[in-house]
């Protein structure tokens, strides 16, 4: 790839608006004539045609020069291949006579960047191959990571400078700096150790004196760029001089030589004494007597400004100097008016700007722009039109500043750059210029009926399992049933494959019965893809219409056309669609409507992709059809692999994404439906934007299947789907096929639920609801799948209904759940085995009993015995719960609150000990003994830092010796002094002197350098607010007697002076959650009766639901309640003096009980007023509170499973409702095993026993 950019707009400046102009390299012939184009890689391919107007090449002569090389080496051999590719591409392009005017260009290959600067006086065609031949030879032996080769300095100005910059890390900014240096006529590698390459042949313009004189400097008349004004200006009047322009690197001496005059004459013609020290590129100087001619550009007679197309090496000061202007004037001419003008600090190459007053020019065309004024061939807007109104996008989608169409915020957000000019955007944004916005508007009118469509896969009997009879649709809530799919024969007759004898049942349904034609397979199979296209051909369309009308008389209510997709240019395996597809499709629908009248419905399926929808004349189609099936599923899938446009933020197209992402669905809905915005115009009327389909005609897609992906690294994906190591396998799907659907990458909801329930993969199951995409997700084995659970689908349908869409469409009803239809589709079910089962007469009332007999319990007794055991546990729990509230709660809360208050002081001191040095400076009362005695027992480097020289011991007499008894030899007593030393504060004991440092005995005097920061972090980490503290002294281990006086030596041990201490944090400050406990009891009072009823049904073999679902639905609520009351039971009266560990154990037990009760009342912890100080209390616990934190993380999530389970199971008659039990069981089975463990050991232990009895294997916890 070749590219260039504005040399003097820094690429590494976050404030710069970056524009890269690129062309992709092809074969040699195309490369030699390829125009340079513009792109912004992050926003997709953008291109601008830009060939220079001056095509004449300079006349040059050869000479040998020395080239300076600066190389840093690399060990990579792979880089050399890409480096050779970039160098060869540049050489081929720049040495072509078609590009002899090119001064600067960059080659790019797989992260390797090579830039070449060739001054105006250098002949590219002969010089570049000569230099590159020598440079390549040197680089072959060096394996460079970065390199500079330059010809500069001495008497060379910018016209005679040549340079090559190489960066193998892909850093464009680094090579830009080198190019900028050479463009200014300076050496980039000056002052650095370089290697000289000698005897290199170059070709450059010869010496051409501009007048008489003996100049020896180089000079050129023919330059590589025509900037609108020649470097030498003729006399314009008697008072004007002949003038030339300054080039980077010029001096007054070189300018005199260019003029062909002496330095003295030059000074005479240019008398400004400061001229030589202030020369600027582009500045004009006189070569003869007179004043500089007026060359300021003038506006046109039609009021248009003098326009100029900016080149890569331009910047405002240069343009101002060349045109007799100031930078301020250029900014004034362009600010707020010129398209694409971002100001002088971000001057982009390739844009048209104004160099005078007047109306701004049309923007320079961009070769691949498809919308807006950048589109090639654009003419000036008509009266009343703005530039932004020109060339709107198909479907009235958003047009961005680069002339590209799209429907995401990247295209649709109307933001201008700092100057506020049209056609600009802030840095790293693409900005919208027309049809902006992604909001769903103008949907205030509700549809007459909100319909629910289900597709029925008539071929579902081809699967080995997961079969579904059409007759079952009659018992659903779907209003419309779509038979998928009818096809055509060669005479365009309707063909319905009824191999499995389901059509008659389908025709008997009470739902609206719709016959759907086509589908993805039929539309894209090489054998059949032309069927719908030729049927809608003008020569065949009438016959096709008649055949449909006749077939519908069999008892069908309508027809649905699912052609995927008319006009599609890139569906693999078949030729591109035709431009006539869309118009012919519309004509067909119009004829079909005329034939059917209003007695039958007509619908079409439409893609939720701008790329494919743009070929549909969808606004006109919407006027004909009754509704549109909008396929807002399959937004992502295996087909994304290596598609650079498929996924925002994933250029490789190999990231895993949800195929039902709600955000992307919303973009698609904004694209297809109509909304109205006011547009100032000459008629002052409103204009419809986006595709123009009323919301009431759109039926939004929901799915009953998932798109699954085989993962290259599940651990990376578990960290984050955005992790750099998280990718799908490809190009073929690496996902494990479902047992029934048997298609890698496509798996039914029924199979997903089976995986969760039975763990059929034998690997870890990890379910999560992804709020960002509003999708359910599951890791299983080395797979990840996104799908819609029943809960998510229900919320989606409600959401779409609230937006007044016409309805929803579900693909497909036969994928939702396993039924008993997996037999002969047209036969009777087999009769059941009539052998009587043994009675379930054993009586297990405890989990210990259940565990002991787990291996011997008959399968048909599992549910009865398990529910019996749960019933007994619930009865015990309710008794404990009632007793707790009537007699014991207040005492237990008193114990808890006192324990919390008692922990505060230790938490505060611990924070000081652990972090004090970050906020304070300290003076330590160090113990000092004589150096001799200290060094005899030196325990650390700083142990004797404070010792003293001199006498070590007191005189050993009756008063001065340690032992006074007559029968013991007296021992000498060390002389001990106290010295105050400035040292780091705890926990930094690096300067600690004589004495033990564990515990740290010395008294410390604290001086606070950042008290505000200390208190802020104290509250954040421990929950203790500053208001509950005061400054004081803390007795850590001081042994002073009560009679001790201030200044006594004993105070030098065991004290903290001037530290925060607890003040007023008592048991009364601890919030009381009694109301939570009381509400919980009220909520569960009806649960025992429901358990009794369902147990009776089990005992009489009268329970009609899935008994395993019953166990899973009721067990967790009972186990959580039991654990809560058991935890409360451990909070008992304690003695006044207890250890900190004992105190925290009581706090932990109380908190854990409360947390387990919160879901019962339908709340999360953060929303309960009585628990506002929970964060404080948990912080006091520190690491000891990890188990409470575990429970908290589960029950404080608004979408936590226990909350959803309690909400459903505690509803009146919930346990008797099989549908509710199924929902609850699915929620429970979707919980991670790690989350079950977080609910505490009692819950986990009993859950494991239940799984053991059921015979379910769960993955081990990591």
ABEGO torsion letter per residue (X at the ends): XBBBBBAABBAABAABBBBBBBBBBBBAAAAAABBBBBBBAAAEBBBBBBBBABABBBBBBBBBBBBBBBBBBBABAAAAAAAAAAAAAAAAAAABAAAAABABBBBBBGGBBBBBBBBAABBAAAAAAAAAAAAAAAAAAAGBABBBBBBBEEABBAAABBBBBBBAAGBAAAAAAAAAAAAAGBBAABGBBBBBBBGBBBBBBBBBBABBEABABBBBABBABBAGBBABBBBABAABBBBBBBBBGBBAAAAAAAAGBBAAAAAAABABAAAAAABBBGBBBBABBEBBBBABBBBBAAGBBBBBBBBAABBAAAAAAAAGBBAAAAAAAABGABBGBAEAAABBBGBBBBABBEBBBBBBBBAABABEAABBGBBBBBBGBBAAABGBBBGGBBBBAAGBBBABAAAABBBBBAAGBBGBBBBGBAEBABGBEABBBGAABBBABBBBBBBBBAAAAABABGBBBAAAAAABABABBBBOBBBBBAAGBBBBBAAAGAAAAAAABABBBBBBBEEAAAAABAAAAAAAAAAABAAAAAAAAAAAAAAAAAGBAEBBBBBOBBGBAABBGBBBBBAAAAAAAAAAAAAAAAAAEAABBBBBBBBABAAAAAABBAAAAAAABABBBBBABGABEAAABGBAAABBGBAAGABBBBAABAAAAAAAAAAABBBBBBBBBAAGBBBBBEAGBBAAABBBBBBABBBBBBBABAAAAAABAABAABBBBOABBABBBBAAAGBBGBBBAAAAAAAAAAGAAGBBBBBBBBAAAGBBBBBBEABBBBBBBAAAAAAAAAAAAAAGBAEBBBOBAAAABBBAABBBAABBBBBBBABBBBBBABBBABAAAAAAAAAABBAAAAAAAAAAAAAAAAAAAAAAAAAAAAAAAAAAAAAAAAAAAAAAAAAAAAAAAAAAAAABBBBBBBBBBBAAAAAAABABAAAAAABBBEBABBBBBAAABABABAABBBBBBBBBBBBBBBBBBOABAAABBBEBAOBBABBBBBBBABAAAAAAAAAAAAGBBAAABBBBBBBAABABBAABBBGBAAAABGBBBGBBBBBGBBAAABBBAAAAAAAAAAAAAAAAAAAAAAAAAAAAGABABBAAAAAAAAAAAAAAAAAAAAAAAABBBBBABBBAAAAAAAAAAAAAAAAAAAAAAGBBAAABAAAAAAAAAAAAAEAAAAAAAAAAAAAABAABAAAAAAAAAABBGAAABAAAAAAAAAAAAABBAAAAAAAEAAAAAAAAAAAAAAGBBBBBBX
